[in-house]
Amino acid sequence: MKEWLHNRVAIITGASSGIGKATAYALSGKGCHVVISSRNKEKLVEIERDLSHSRNSVISIPADVTDPASVRRMVEETIEHFARIDYLICNAGEYFRCSVVDSTLPLIQKAMNINYFGTLNCIFEVLPHMLQRGKGHIIIVSSMDAKKGIPPDSAYVASKAAIAGYADVMRQELKPYGINVSTIFPARVDTPMISHLEVPFISAKIKPEKVARAIVKAMEYKKREIIVPRCGPKLLMILNCFSPALGDWLVKSFRLSGKERKNTLGN
């Protein structure tokens, strides 16, 4: 068991499936007290029941990150139960696929409300507690799309780039206060959120457990940023820095946009 995680307290948003669920299992297995949160109360209860054998507490607190009052209740209940919060893992998010010419302001605002402002709602509620204690660690799950935008995901890219930019500044400002900030940049992940999306082999979906391991690594070694997987996406990012035209060509040539699977059920 990792001693650095033993009896620590972590909140995970978007924990009912995918990356959040995998992270809950990973942290619970390493002796961490885990608070799992999402809008799906039923799935949270299933995960809580499944992890009931753990030596450490796993409790579920349903919350909607777009609702500040809901987030406040989640944080207050966590502190009431555990007396502190060591880690905040901001994972809740939603995928939006829509071309620029078909986009509307309401769609873009919805993407920002969930992926950007929803994350900020959680940070703003937890930050005063961490500042008072003089320590803490905030982990933000962004997306590789924030490093290199992939059509037709303009609204999604904008929201993920926004939170990545905020985290970049926040990390530098909060370091003197004893608070670490890490940003995780996953490529396509095999989660229900993009189950309808077919992607090329070169951009194959990775398992949520791989991202969960990256999150644990960021927590243990206080990594500033981690790209998952490391090789392909990082190479694309570097080449794009040297030549955006080359980056655009690679995205188009390798069909990195993928395509939506047609609904054969008719609903």
TORMAR-997143 format. One record per residue: x, y, z of N, C-alpha, C in turn; residue in one letter. Coordinates in steps of 0.2 Angstrom, whole numbers, plus 5000, padded with zeros to 4 digits. Example, Ala and Ser with C-alpha at 12.3 -4.5 7.8 and 13.67 -1.06 7.14 Angstrom:
506649725039506249785039506649845039A/506449895035506849955036506450005039S/
***
This chain:
500449945000500050005000500450065000M/500350114996500650174996500550215002K/501050235006500950265012500750335011E/500950365006500750435004500050445003W/499650395001498950395000498550375006L/498850335011498450305016498150355020H/497450345021497050395025496950465022N/497250475016497050545013496350545010R/496050605009495450605007495350645000V/495050604995494950634988494250634986A/494050694983493450694980493550684972I/493150644969493150634962492450654959I/492450694954491850714951491850674944T/491150664942491050624936491350554937G/491150524943491450464946490950404944A/490450414941489950354940490150314934S/490650334930490850294924491550314922S/491850274917492450304914493050314918G/493350374917493950394920493850404928I/493250434930493150444937493050384941G/492650334938492550264941493250234942K/493650224936494250194937494750224942A/494650294942495150324947494850304954T/494250304955493950284962494250214964A/494250164960494450104961495250104963Y/495550144959496350144959496450174966A/496150234968496350264974496150224980L/495550194980495250154985495750094987S/496050064981496450004982497150024985G/497250094986497950114988497850144995K/497250134998497150165005496850235006G/496650255001496350325001495550325002C/495350375007494650385007494450425001H/493850394998493650424992492950444992V/492750504990492150534989491950534982V/491450494980491350484972490650524971I/490650564966490150614965489950614957S/489350624956489050634949488350644950S/488050654944487250664944486950594945R/487250544943486950474943486950444949N/486450454954486450424960486450344960K/486150314956486050244956486750214954E/487150234949487750214948488250224953K/488250284957488650294962488550244968L/487950224969487750184975488050114973V/488050094966488350024964489050024965E/489450084964490150084965490350084972I/489950114976490050124983489950054986E/489450014984489349944987489849904984R/490149904978490649864976491249874979D/491349934982492049954985491949954993L/491349924995491249925002491749875006S/492049825002492549785005493249825007H/493249885004493949915005494049935013S/494649935015494849955022494650025023R/494650065018494550135018493850155016N/493550215018492950235017492850255010S/492250235007492050255000491350285001V/491250345000490550365001490350404994I/489750404993489450434987489050494989S/489150554985488750614986488550634980I/487950624978487750654971487750724971P/488050754965488050824964488050844957A/487850904955487850924948488350984948D/488850974945489451024945489251094942V/488651094938488451154935488051194940T/487851164946487451194951487951214957D/488051274958488551294964488251274971P/487651274972487351254978487451174979A/487351134974487451064974488151044976S/488651084973489351074974489551094981V/489251144983489351164990489151114995R/488551084994488351034999488850974998R/489050954993489550894992490150914996M/490450974995491050984999490950995007V/490351025009490151025016490150955019E/489750915015489650845018490350805018E/490750815013491450785014491850805020T/491850875021492250895027491850875033I/491250875033490850845039491050775041E/491150735035491250665036491950655038H/492450685034493150665035493550725038F/493250785039493650835042494150875038A/494250845032494750885027494650855020R/494950895015495050865008495750875006I/496050825004496750825002496850834995D/496350794991496350804984495650814981Y/495650854976495050864972495250844965L/494850794962494950774955494350794951I/494450844947493950874943493950834936C/493450794936493450744930492750754927N/492250784930491550784927491650824920A/491350794915491350834909490850804904G/490750834898490350804893490650824886E/490550774881490850784875490350814870Y/490550864866490150894862490450894855F/490050874850490250864843489850904838R/490050954836489650994831490151044828C/490051044821490551094817490351164818S/490851204817490851274818490251304814V/490151284808489551314804488851294807V/488851244811488251224814488151234821D/488651264824488651284831488151344832S/487951344839487551394841487851424848T/487651484849487951504856487651464862L/487051444862486751404867487151334868P/487351304862487751244863488451254866L/488751314863489451334866489351344873I/488851384875488751404882488651334887Q/488251294884488151224888488851194889K/489251184884489951154884490351194889A/490351254889490751294894490451284901M/489751284902489451274909489651214912N/489751164908489851094911490651084912I/491051094906491751074906492151134909N/491951194909492351254912492151274918Y/491551304918491251334924491051284929F/490851224927490751164932491351144936G/491951144932492551134936492751184940T/492651254938492751304943492351304949L/491651284948491251284954491551234959N/491851184957492151134962492751164965C/493151194961493851224963493651284968I/493251324967493051384971492751364978F/492451304978492151274984492751244989E/493151214986493751174989494351214991V/494451264987495051304987495151344994L/494551374997494651405003494851355009P/494651295009494851245014495551225013H/495751225007496451205006496951265008M/496751325006497151385008497151385016L/496651375019496651375026497151325029Q/497151265026497551215029498351225026R/498451265021499051275018499351215014G/498851175012499051115008498451085004K/498651044999498151014995498351004988G/497950974984498150954977497550954973H/497550994967496950994963497150964956I/496750914954496950874948496350894943I/496550914937496050934932496150884926I/495550854924495550814918495350854912V/495750874908495650914902495550864896S/495950884891495850834885496450854880S/496750804877497250824872496950874867M/496350874866496050924861496250994863D/496351004869496551074872497251094869A/497651044867498351054865498251064857K/497851024854497751024847497051014845K/496651064843495951054841495851004836G/495350964837495150914832494450934829I/494350944823493650954820493250894821P/492650894822492250954822492050974829P/492550974834492350974841492451044844D/492351094840492551164842492251184849S/491651174851491351194857491751154863A/491851084862492151044867492951064868Y/493251084862493951104862493951164866V/493551214865493551284868493551274876A/493051234878492951224885493551184888S/493851144885494351104888495051144888K/495051184882495651234882495651284887A/494951304889494851364894495051334901A/494851274902495051254909495751234910I/496151214904496851204904497251264905A/496951324902497351384903497251414910G/496651404912496551424919497051384924Y/497051324923497451284927498151294927A/498451314921499151334920499251394925D/498851444925498951504929498851484936V/498351454938498151434945498751394948M/499051344944499651304947500151354949R/500351404945500951444947500751494953Q/500151514953499951564958499851524965E/499651464965499451424971500051394974L/500551384970501151344973501451374979K/501551444980501751464986501351454992P/500751444991500251424996500251354998Y/500651314995500651244997500151194993G/499851224988499351194984499651174977I/499651114976499851084969499251084964N/499451094958498951084953499151044947V/498850994945499050954939498450954934S/498650944928498250944922498350884918T/497850844917497950784913497550794907I/497950774901497750784894497650714891F/497050674892496950614889496850624881P/497050574877496750574870496050534871A/495850504865495250474865495250414870R/494650414875494650364880494050324879V/494050264880493550214879493050224885D/492550274884492050284889491350294886T/490850284890490150294887490050364883P/490450414885490450474883490550484875M/490950434873491150434865491050364863I/490550324866490450254863490250254856S/489950314854489650314847490150334842H/490750354844491250374840491750324837L/491850314831492250274828492950314826E/493550284829494150324827494650274824V/495150304820495650264817496050224822P/496450174819496850134823497350174826F/497650224823498250264825498050314831I/497350324832497050354837496550314841S/496750254842496350204846496150234853A/495550214855495350234862495750194867K/495950234872496350204878495850184883I/496050144887495650114893495650174899K/495050184902495050234907495550214913P/495750154914496150134919496850164918E/497050174911497650204909497750274912K/497150314911497150384913497150384921V/496750334924496750334931497450324934A/497850284931498550274933498950344932R/498850384927499150444926498950494931A/498350494933498050534939498450514945I/498450454947498850434953499550454952V/499850444947500550464946500650544947K/500150584944500150654945500150674953A/499750634956499650644963500250634967M/500550574966501150554969501750594968E/501850614962502450644960502350724959Y/501750744960501550814959501750844952K/501550804947501650814940501250874938K/501550924935501150984932500650964927R/500950924922500550904916500750834914E/500150794912500350724910499850714903I/500150694898499850684892499750604891I/499150584890499050504890498650494883V/498950444879499650414880500150464878P/500750444880501350494879501550504872R/501650454868502050464862501650494857C/501150464854500750494848500550564849G/500050574854499850644855500350694856P/500850674860501450724861501750744855K/501850694851502250704844501850754840L/501150744840500650784836500750854839L/500750864846500750934849501450964847M/501950934847502650964846502650984839I/502450944834502450954827501951014825L/501451014829500951074828501251144830N/501651134836502051194838502451224833C/502851184829503351204824502951224818F/502451194816502051204810501251194811S/500851234813500151224813499851194806P/500151214801499951184794500051114794A/500651094797500851014797500350984802L/500251014808499750984812499050974809G/498851024805498151014802498150964797D/498750954793498850904788498750834791W/499150824797499150764801498450744803L/498050794806497450774808496950754802V/497050784797496650774791496850704788K/497450694787497750634784497650574787S/497650574794497550514798496850514800F/496350554798495650554800495550554807R/495950594811495850594818495150614821L/494850654816494150674818493650614820S/493850554817493350494818492750514814G/492250464816491550474813491050444818K/490450474818489950444822489650384819E/489550334824489250274822488450284821R/488250264815487550274814487050234818K/486550264821486050224825485650184821N/485750114822485350064818484650054821T/484550074827483950064831483450104829L/483550164826483050214824482850254829G/483150264835482950304840483550344843N/
***
